[in-house]
Amino acid sequence: MATRRSIRATFGARLPGRTGAGTPAAFRKSATIGARESMKNVIARYEKLIRSMKSATPDILYNAMIPVFEKSQEYVPKDTGALEASGVLEVSTGEFPAATITYGDKDTWYAALVHEFVWLNHEPPTRAKYLQNAMEEEIDSFLVSMAVDYATLLGGR
């Protein structure tokens, strides 16, 4: 199976076959080969950066989501403590890492109802929309955390 490349830089279409010396086709072929060759090192550097980012992304994503999760834990209603205890922050790994904050399990099946029923009264700071509000309020800290962690990973560039 061919290796899938993250970054590509191309110059022109397919190269012509045999060309006569001094012809425009020969000059184009020579320039295209030279451009492709000179880009190999640049592309290799980009691919190295992308590999570093991919391997670090789950940890960076997890760290960026901690304030969101903590804020949702502050806002989730705590009548029995079961709903708060059901909260989980997980990050999947793989080609496309993803963060998931989950509330509710077999014992706290009502998590979505408590989240959506805005007419229910909750003792502040708890509230309906506990996860949505936390995500909306913490978006800036999430972005800053991601940017700082990636900048640190890449040497401050």
N, C-alpha and C positions, 0 to 999 in steps of 0.2 A: 504494500500500500504506500502511496506517495505521502510525503510529509506535508501537512497543511501549514502554510506560512501565514503568520499574523500580519506581516507588513510586506507589501510589494511595491516596487517602483519599476515602471516599465517605460521603455522608449521605443516608440514606433511599433509597427506590426511585425510580422514574420520577416526574418532577414532573407534577402534574395540569395539565390544559389550562387552559381559561378558568375563572377563579374569581371569585366575587362579592366585592366589597370588604368587609372586616371579617369574612369567614367564616374558620373554622378552617383550611380548605384554603388560603386566601390567605396566612394567617400562616405556615403550614408552608412554602408555596412560597417566600415572601419570605425566611424564615430559611434554607432550604436553599440558595437562590441566594447569599445572603450568606456562608454557611459555605464553600461551594465557592469563591467568589471570594477570600475571605481565606486559603484554603489554597494558592492558586496559587503565591505567593511561597515559602512553606515547602517545597512540593513541588519547586519549581525549585531551591532550595538543596540538597535531598537528591539530586536527580538530578545536579547538578553534582558533588557529593561522590562519588557512585557512578561517574560518568564518570572522575573523577580516580583512583579506586581501580582501576577496570578497566584503565586505561591503565598504571598503575604495577604492577599485580599480577604480571606476568611477571618483572620485575626483582626485586621483593620476594620472590617465590617462589624465584627462582634463588639470591638471597643467603641465604635461610633454609635452603636445601638444601646449601649448600657444606659446612658442618660434617658433615652426614650423609655426603656423598660422600667427604670427606677421611677420616673414620673408617672407611668401608668400604674405602678404599684402604690404610689401615693394617692392616686385618684380612684382606684378600684374600690367599690363599696366593701366594707369589712364586717358586715353583720355577724357572720359566723367565722370569718377568716378563711373559709374554704375556697372562695373565689380568688382571693389574693394568693393563696397557696397553690392554686392551679396555674398561675402565670409562669410561663417558660419562655426564655430567650434562647433560640438555637440558630446556628449558622451551618448551612450545608456546604460541603466542599464539592469540587468537581470543576468542570469547565466554566460554569456560570454559578459561582457561589451566591447564595441568597440567605437573607436574615428573615427569621420568622418569630414573631411574638404571638404566643397562643394563650388564650384564657379559656377554661372549660375543659372538662373531661367527662367520664361517665358519671361521676358524682356531682359535677357542677355543670350539668347540661344546660342550665339556665343562663350561662354567661352572655350569650347574644341578646337574650331578653333584657337583662339588667343593663347591658350596653345601650340598647336601642330605645327602651321605654323612658323617654325624657321626662315624663310626667310624674315618675316616682320621686319621692323626696329622699335625699341622702344627706347625711351630716357632712358639712364641708371639712376638708377639701375633697371628700369623695363625691362622685357624680356619675351620671349616665355618660356615655361617650368617653369613658375613662381611657381607652386606648387611642381613639381618634384624636382627642384633645392633646394627649401626650405627644403623639406623632406630629401634630400641627405645631405645637409649641416648641418642640425640640429640633425642628428641621434645620435651623441655622447652626446649632451646636453639632448636629450630625455632619453637615457640610464642612464645617471648620475642622472637626476631628478627622474626617477623611482626608482633607487637603493637607493638614499638618502631618499625619502619619505617612502619606504617600511622599510628601516632600522630604521627610526624614529618611525614608527608605531610599529615595533617589539622591540622597546627598545634598538636600537643600536646593536643588535646581528647580 
